[in-house]
Amino acid sequence: MEHYVPMRFRRDGDDRITDNGTNVFPEALLAEARTKPGGWVYEIDARYDPDGAVPPEGIKGGWKVGLDGVPTGEYKANPNYRSEL
């Protein structure tokens, strides 16, 4: 069964959820977005436990969530993210 993709996003040629082809929205965050209407969901580096303490440099960036609980497509990259620690 194909997963629901909000209309603000589309699936690219690699079957990833993307906003404008620049940022790929992690499909696993769709459920979390529904619990954060009007807020943000954050993409955490896989080296960290997202349910534990994550330092600022461990956050890749954040996705804005609309009041309807659907990601708006707005993404803010974290300038302090360090992929190599």
HELIX and SHEET records of a PDB file:
HELIX    1   1 GLU A   27  LEU A   29  5                                   3    
HELIX    2   2 LEU A   30  ARG A   34  1                                   5    
HELIX    3   3 PRO A   56  GLY A   58  5                                   3    
SHEET    1   A 2 ARG A  10  ARG A  11  0                                        
SHEET    2   A 2 ILE A  17  THR A  18 -1                                        
SHEET    1   B 3 TRP A  40  ILE A  44  0                                        
SHEET    2   B 3 ILE A  59  VAL A  65 -1                                        
SHEET    3   B 3 PRO A  71  ALA A  77 -1                                        
END                                                                             
